[in-house]
């Protein structure tokens, strides 16, 4: 969950989706909007951006719209 936006993010493995839930009521928001083109193996954040793993040696730093900002 990002500080201030009160959302919980869940990454699906083979469906290539990132689901966003409202923290207060568990309601899914924008279910079909966020598509991650790689397999989803791990998801965390650094309080500013999402950090996504596809199971490889790479980590993808992305904004809330899944635009990759850098690769580690």
N, CA, C and O atoms as CSV, one atom per row, in Angstrom:
chain,resi,resn,atom,element,x,y,z
A,1,UNK,N,N,0.844,-1.174,0.000
A,1,UNK,CA,C,0.000,0.000,0.000
A,1,UNK,C,C,0.892,1.240,0.000
A,1,UNK,O,O,1.804,1.357,0.818
A,2,UNK,N,N,0.628,2.145,-0.903
A,2,UNK,CA,C,1.348,3.410,-0.929
A,2,UNK,C,C,0.836,4.309,0.189
A,2,UNK,O,O,-0.371,4.376,0.423
A,3,UNK,N,N,1.720,4.987,0.870
A,3,UNK,CA,C,1.243,5.965,1.850
A,3,UNK,C,C,0.406,7.038,1.154
A,3,UNK,O,O,0.810,7.581,0.126
A,4,UNK,N,N,-0.743,7.331,1.715
A,4,UNK,CA,C,-1.558,8.415,1.188
A,4,UNK,C,C,-2.602,7.998,0.165
A,4,UNK,O,O,-3.599,8.704,0.008
A,5,UNK,N,N,-2.419,6.869,-0.547
A,5,UNK,CA,C,-3.445,6.540,-1.538
A,5,UNK,C,C,-4.411,5.477,-1.049
A,5,UNK,O,O,-5.425,5.232,-1.703
A,6,UNK,N,N,-4.129,4.835,0.084
A,6,UNK,CA,C,-5.061,3.934,0.744
A,6,UNK,C,C,-5.523,2.786,-0.149
A,6,UNK,O,O,-6.662,2.333,-0.035
A,7,UNK,N,N,-4.645,2.312,-1.039
A,7,UNK,CA,C,-4.961,1.192,-1.920
A,7,UNK,C,C,-4.024,0.024,-1.640
A,7,UNK,O,O,-2.872,0.214,-1.251
A,8,UNK,N,N,-4.528,-1.163,-1.840
A,8,UNK,CA,C,-3.722,-2.375,-1.746
A,8,UNK,C,C,-3.585,-2.935,-3.152
A,8,UNK,O,O,-4.573,-3.024,-3.882
A,9,UNK,N,N,-2.365,-3.316,-3.543
A,9,UNK,CA,C,-2.079,-3.830,-4.879
A,9,UNK,C,C,-1.791,-5.321,-4.799
A,9,UNK,O,O,-1.072,-5.779,-3.911
A,10,UNK,N,N,-2.361,-6.077,-5.738
A,10,UNK,CA,C,-2.109,-7.514,-5.840
A,10,UNK,C,C,-1.740,-7.827,-7.278
A,10,UNK,O,O,-2.426,-7.410,-8.211
A,11,UNK,N,N,-0.648,-8.568,-7.450
A,11,UNK,CA,C,-0.144,-8.950,-8.770
A,11,UNK,C,C,-0.526,-10.396,-9.047
A,11,UNK,O,O,-0.249,-11.274,-8.230
A,12,UNK,N,N,-1.158,-10.654,-10.189
A,12,UNK,CA,C,-1.499,-12.023,-10.560
A,12,UNK,C,C,-0.386,-12.616,-11.414
A,12,UNK,O,O,0.269,-11.906,-12.177
A,13,UNK,N,N,-0.181,-13.898,-11.283
A,13,UNK,CA,C,0.949,-14.568,-11.921
A,13,UNK,C,C,0.745,-14.727,-13.422
A,13,UNK,O,O,1.508,-14.169,-14.210
A,14,UNK,N,N,-0.265,-15.474,-13.823
A,14,UNK,CA,C,-0.424,-15.794,-15.236
A,14,UNK,C,C,-1.459,-14.933,-15.952
A,14,UNK,O,O,-1.474,-14.891,-17.182
A,15,UNK,N,N,-2.306,-14.260,-15.221
A,15,UNK,CA,C,-3.302,-13.385,-15.855
A,15,UNK,C,C,-2.722,-12.025,-16.214
A,15,UNK,O,O,-3.346,-11.256,-16.946
A,16,UNK,N,N,-1.526,-11.721,-15.702
A,16,UNK,CA,C,-0.826,-10.468,-16.028
A,16,UNK,C,C,-1.619,-9.234,-15.627
A,16,UNK,O,O,-1.664,-8.250,-16.365
A,17,UNK,N,N,-2.234,-9.288,-14.472
A,17,UNK,CA,C,-3.032,-8.170,-13.968
A,17,UNK,C,C,-2.476,-7.674,-12.647
A,17,UNK,O,O,-1.890,-8.432,-11.875
A,18,UNK,N,N,-2.668,-6.409,-12.405
A,18,UNK,CA,C,-2.460,-5.857,-11.080
A,18,UNK,C,C,-3.818,-5.336,-10.628
A,18,UNK,O,O,-4.399,-4.440,-11.240
A,19,UNK,N,N,-4.303,-5.919,-9.545
A,19,UNK,CA,C,-5.587,-5.527,-8.998
A,19,UNK,C,C,-5.350,-4.497,-7.905
A,19,UNK,O,O,-4.402,-4.607,-7.128
A,20,UNK,N,N,-6.209,-3.511,-7.855
A,20,UNK,CA,C,-6.130,-2.509,-6.804
A,20,UNK,C,C,-7.414,-2.582,-5.975
A,20,UNK,O,O,-8.525,-2.573,-6.506
A,21,UNK,N,N,-7.224,-2.653,-4.674
A,21,UNK,CA,C,-8.342,-2.725,-3.751
A,21,UNK,C,C,-8.338,-1.502,-2.856
A,21,UNK,O,O,-7.283,-0.994,-2.476
A,22,UNK,N,N,-9.533,-1.037,-2.525
A,22,UNK,CA,C,-9.643,0.013,-1.530
A,22,UNK,C,C,-9.382,-0.611,-0.166
A,22,UNK,O,O,-9.996,-1.622,0.177
A,23,UNK,N,N,-8.499,-0.035,0.599
A,23,UNK,CA,C,-8.097,-0.591,1.885
A,23,UNK,C,C,-9.254,-0.649,2.879
A,23,UNK,O,O,-9.316,-1.567,3.696
A,24,UNK,N,N,-10.148,0.294,2.823
A,24,UNK,CA,C,-11.220,0.373,3.822
A,24,UNK,C,C,-12.288,-0.700,3.647
A,24,UNK,O,O,-12.753,-1.272,4.633
A,25,UNK,N,N,-12.689,-0.983,2.394
A,25,UNK,CA,C,-13.807,-1.903,2.199
A,25,UNK,C,C,-13.467,-3.117,1.340
A,25,UNK,O,O,-14.335,-3.963,1.126
A,26,UNK,N,N,-12.260,-3.232,0.851
A,26,UNK,CA,C,-11.858,-4.383,0.052
A,26,UNK,C,C,-12.434,-4.415,-1.348
A,26,UNK,O,O,-12.335,-5.442,-2.019
A,27,UNK,N,N,-13.028,-3.337,-1.812
A,27,UNK,CA,C,-13.633,-3.264,-3.136
A,27,UNK,C,C,-12.544,-3.160,-4.206
A,27,UNK,O,O,-11.617,-2.359,-4.086
A,28,UNK,N,N,-12.669,-3.984,-5.258
A,28,UNK,CA,C,-11.732,-3.906,-6.379
A,28,UNK,C,C,-12.043,-2.654,-7.189
A,28,UNK,O,O,-13.202,-2.362,-7.486
A,29,UNK,N,N,-10.986,-1.916,-7.543
A,29,UNK,CA,C,-11.176,-0.764,-8.422
A,29,UNK,C,C,-10.307,-0.938,-9.661
A,29,UNK,O,O,-9.188,-1.445,-9.576
A,30,UNK,N,N,-10.809,-0.528,-10.778
A,30,UNK,CA,C,-10.067,-0.541,-12.040
A,30,UNK,C,C,-9.462,-1.916,-12.328
A,30,UNK,O,O,-8.275,-2.018,-12.636
A,31,UNK,N,N,-10.267,-2.961,-12.230
A,31,UNK,CA,C,-9.783,-4.331,-12.366
A,31,UNK,C,C,-9.086,-4.608,-13.689
A,31,UNK,O,O,-8.035,-5.249,-13.705
A,32,UNK,N,N,-9.635,-4.150,-14.774
A,32,UNK,CA,C,-9.099,-4.515,-16.083
A,32,UNK,C,C,-8.145,-3.480,-16.661
A,32,UNK,O,O,-7.633,-3.674,-17.764
A,33,UNK,N,N,-7.898,-2.408,-15.963
A,33,UNK,CA,C,-7.089,-1.337,-16.522
A,33,UNK,C,C,-5.593,-1.619,-16.446
A,33,UNK,O,O,-4.860,-1.285,-17.377
A,34,UNK,N,N,-5.129,-2.223,-15.362
A,34,UNK,CA,C,-3.700,-2.409,-15.173
A,34,UNK,C,C,-3.263,-3.790,-15.642
A,34,UNK,O,O,-3.584,-4.802,-15.017
A,35,UNK,N,N,-2.534,-3.819,-16.740
A,35,UNK,CA,C,-2.044,-5.081,-17.309
A,35,UNK,C,C,-0.522,-5.057,-17.275
A,35,UNK,O,O,0.105,-4.124,-17.777
A,36,UNK,N,N,0.068,-6.094,-16.678
A,36,UNK,CA,C,1.515,-6.263,-16.633
A,36,UNK,C,C,1.860,-7.316,-17.663
A,36,UNK,O,O,1.373,-8.442,-17.558
A,37,UNK,N,N,2.677,-7.001,-18.656
A,37,UNK,CA,C,2.920,-7.876,-19.811
A,37,UNK,C,C,3.809,-9.085,-19.514
A,37,UNK,O,O,3.980,-9.948,-20.374
A,38,UNK,N,N,4.365,-9.154,-18.331
A,38,UNK,CA,C,5.238,-10.267,-17.970
A,38,UNK,C,C,4.560,-11.095,-16.883
A,38,UNK,O,O,3.519,-10.697,-16.361
A,39,UNK,N,N,5.146,-12.253,-16.535
A,39,UNK,CA,C,4.613,-13.018,-15.420
A,39,UNK,C,C,4.776,-12.219,-14.141
A,39,UNK,O,O,5.735,-11.461,-13.992
A,40,UNK,N,N,3.854,-12.385,-13.236
A,40,UNK,CA,C,3.914,-11.673,-11.971
A,40,UNK,C,C,4.388,-12.572,-10.850
A,40,UNK,O,O,3.671,-13.480,-10.431
A,41,UNK,N,N,5.584,-12.327,-10.364
A,41,UNK,CA,C,6.144,-13.168,-9.302
A,41,UNK,C,C,6.262,-12.441,-7.981
A,41,UNK,O,O,6.274,-13.089,-6.934
A,42,UNK,N,N,6.347,-11.155,-7.986
A,42,UNK,CA,C,6.461,-10.419,-6.737
A,42,UNK,C,C,6.142,-8.957,-6.946
A,42,UNK,O,O,6.396,-8.393,-8.010
A,43,UNK,N,N,5.580,-8.353,-5.914
A,43,UNK,CA,C,5.193,-6.948,-5.983
A,43,UNK,C,C,5.408,-6.314,-4.617
A,43,UNK,O,O,4.953,-6.838,-3.601
A,44,UNK,N,N,6.096,-5.199,-4.601
A,44,UNK,CA,C,6.281,-4.408,-3.393
A,44,UNK,C,C,6.356,-2.949,-3.813
A,44,UNK,O,O,6.045,-2.616,-4.956
A,45,UNK,N,N,6.759,-2.091,-2.913
A,45,UNK,CA,C,6.905,-0.675,-3.253
A,45,UNK,C,C,7.971,-0.054,-2.375
A,45,UNK,O,O,8.407,-0.643,-1.386
A,46,UNK,N,N,8.381,1.135,-2.750
A,46,UNK,CA,C,9.366,1.887,-1.973
A,46,UNK,C,C,8.767,3.193,-1.462
A,46,UNK,O,O,9.487,4.172,-1.262
A,47,UNK,N,N,7.478,3.212,-1.254
A,47,UNK,CA,C,6.686,4.372,-0.823
A,47,UNK,C,C,6.465,5.394,-1.926
A,47,UNK,O,O,5.704,6.345,-1.745
A,48,UNK,N,N,7.121,5.212,-3.069
A,48,UNK,CA,C,6.951,6.125,-4.198
A,48,UNK,C,C,6.494,5.361,-5.437
A,48,UNK,O,O,5.552,5.776,-6.112
A,49,UNK,N,N,7.157,4.248,-5.736
A,49,UNK,CA,C,6.882,3.467,-6.945
A,49,UNK,C,C,6.671,1.996,-6.605
A,49,UNK,O,O,7.072,1.520,-5.543
A,50,UNK,N,N,6.032,1.293,-7.532
A,50,UNK,CA,C,5.908,-0.153,-7.426
A,50,UNK,C,C,7.222,-0.798,-7.851
A,50,UNK,O,O,7.921,-0.272,-8.716
A,51,UNK,N,N,7.557,-1.922,-7.254
A,51,UNK,CA,C,8.718,-2.713,-7.647
A,51,UNK,C,C,8.190,-4.101,-7.952
A,51,UNK,O,O,7.612,-4.763,-7.090
A,52,UNK,N,N,8.395,-4.539,-9.196
A,52,UNK,CA,C,7.758,-5.750,-9.696
A,52,UNK,C,C,8.812,-6.751,-10.157
A,52,UNK,O,O,9.782,-6.386,-10.820
A,53,UNK,N,N,8.608,-8.018,-9.797
A,53,UNK,CA,C,9.483,-9.090,-10.243
A,53,UNK,C,C,8.727,-9.982,-11.222
A,53,UNK,O,O,7.542,-10.260,-11.038
A,54,UNK,N,N,9.431,-10.428,-12.271
A,54,UNK,CA,C,8.838,-11.381,-13.204
A,54,UNK,C,C,9.474,-12.763,-13.036
A,54,UNK,O,O,9.300,-13.634,-13.888
A,55,UNK,N,N,10.203,-12.960,-11.951
A,55,UNK,CA,C,10.844,-14.238,-11.698
A,55,UNK,C,C,12.247,-14.335,-12.261
A,55,UNK,O,O,12.943,-15.321,-12.018
A,56,UNK,N,N,12.673,-13.337,-13.005
A,56,UNK,CA,C,14.022,-13.321,-13.568
A,56,UNK,C,C,14.957,-12.578,-12.611
A,56,UNK,O,O,14.596,-12.315,-11.464
A,57,UNK,N,N,16.119,-12.252,-13.071
A,57,UNK,CA,C,17.080,-11.502,-12.272
A,57,UNK,C,C,16.802,-9.996,-12.280
A,57,UNK,O,O,17.535,-9.230,-11.655
A,58,UNK,N,N,15.763,-9.573,-12.973
A,58,UNK,CA,C,15.450,-8.157,-13.103
A,58,UNK,C,C,14.316,-7.744,-12.174
A,58,UNK,O,O,13.401,-8.525,-11.914
A,59,UNK,N,N,14.382,-6.514,-11.676
A,59,UNK,CA,C,13.288,-5.884,-10.954
A,59,UNK,C,C,12.885,-4.645,-11.727
A,59,UNK,O,O,13.738,-3.890,-12.194
A,60,UNK,N,N,11.596,-4.436,-11.861
A,60,UNK,CA,C,11.062,-3.309,-12.613
A,60,UNK,C,C,10.477,-2.290,-11.646
A,60,UNK,O,O,9.601,-2.614,-10.845
A,61,UNK,N,N,10.958,-1.074,-11.724
A,61,UNK,CA,C,10.416,0.025,-10.922
A,61,UNK,C,C,9.426,0.756,-11.819
A,61,UNK,O,O,9.787,1.264,-12.880
A,62,UNK,N,N,8.166,0.802,-11.374
A,62,UNK,CA,C,7.108,1.361,-12.212
A,62,UNK,C,C,6.238,2.307,-11.391
A,62,UNK,O,O,6.163,2.206,-10.167
A,63,UNK,N,N,5.586,3.223,-12.090
A,63,UNK,CA,C,4.645,4.093,-11.400
A,63,UNK,C,C,3.296,3.388,-11.273
A,63,UNK,O,O,3.163,2.232,-11.674
A,64,UNK,N,N,2.303,4.070,-10.721
A,64,UNK,CA,C,0.993,3.458,-10.482
A,64,UNK,C,C,0.263,3.079,-11.769
A,64,UNK,O,O,-0.693,2.305,-11.725
A,65,UNK,N,N,0.696,3.612,-12.915
A,65,UNK,CA,C,0.102,3.271,-14.212
A,65,UNK,C,C,0.887,2.176,-14.918
A,65,UNK,O,O,0.627,1.883,-16.084
A,66,UNK,N,N,1.842,1.572,-14.226
A,66,UNK,CA,C,2.711,0.500,-14.722
A,66,UNK,C,C,3.670,0.945,-15.811
A,66,UNK,O,O,4.134,0.120,-16.597
A,67,UNK,N,N,3.970,2.208,-15.871
A,67,UNK,CA,C,4.997,2.698,-16.772
A,67,UNK,C,C,6.335,2.422,-16.107
A,67,UNK,O,O,6.605,2.915,-15.012
A,68,UNK,N,N,7.178,1.626,-16.776
A,68,UNK,CA,C,8.475,1.260,-16.204
A,68,UNK,C,C,9.394,2.475,-16.212
A,68,UNK,O,O,9.639,3.082,-17.255
A,69,UNK,N,N,9.888,2.813,-15.047
A,69,UNK,CA,C,10.775,3.973,-14.890
A,69,UNK,C,C,12.236,3.569,-14.963
A,69,UNK,O,O,13.076,4.317,-15.464
A,70,UNK,N,N,12.530,2.379,-14.460
A,70,UNK,CA,C,13.899,1.846,-14.555
A,70,UNK,C,C,13.880,0.361,-14.263
A,70,UNK,O,O,12.915,-0.169,-13.711
A,71,UNK,N,N,14.958,-0.299,-14.638
A,71,UNK,CA,C,15.114,-1.733,-14.414
A,71,UNK,C,C,16.375,-1.937,-13.586
A,71,UNK,O,O,17.430,-1.381,-13.891
A,72,UNK,N,N,16.254,-2.729,-12.549
A,72,UNK,CA,C,17.396,-3.005,-11.671
A,72,UNK,C,C,17.838,-4.447,-11.910
A,72,UNK,O,O,18.789,-4.913,-11.282
